[in-house]
Amino acid sequence: MHASIIKAHHYRADLRSKIADYPEIDDYVVSTKTLSPLNSEAIVFKSALQDYDEHQVLLLHQNIRDLRNIYIVLCDLVKPVIG
C-alpha cells in the first residue's frame, strides 16, 4: 500500500509538470457536458489534475470502506472467543 501511495504522488507530480510545461495543449483539459438549470447543455472544463485528484479520493473512500468491513469481520470473529 505504501508503494502505491508513492506511485500516485509521482504520477501527480509528473502530470503537474506536464501541465506547467505545456499549457497550450488541450489534452490536459477535460470537457464534460452538464445540464444547466435552464435545461440547456453547458460545457464545464476541468483540468486533468483535478480529475486525477477526484479519482484518488474515490479510491481512498473505497480503501477506508474495505478496512471498516475487515474490522467488522474481525470483531465478529473475536467476540465469541472473548465472551
C-alpha angles and dihedrals in degrees: 000000000000091000092053091053091052090047091051092051091049091049091049091049091050091049091048092051092049091052090049093046097045110029092156094063111099094202089085091059117076117203120205129182118231133172116251122213089264091059093247121123117257125190115227119196122209130169125253087242092059090047090051092049091051090051091051091051090053090050090049091052090050092050092049091050090050091051090049091051092049090049091052092051092049091049090051090052096046099043096071091048094052098036 
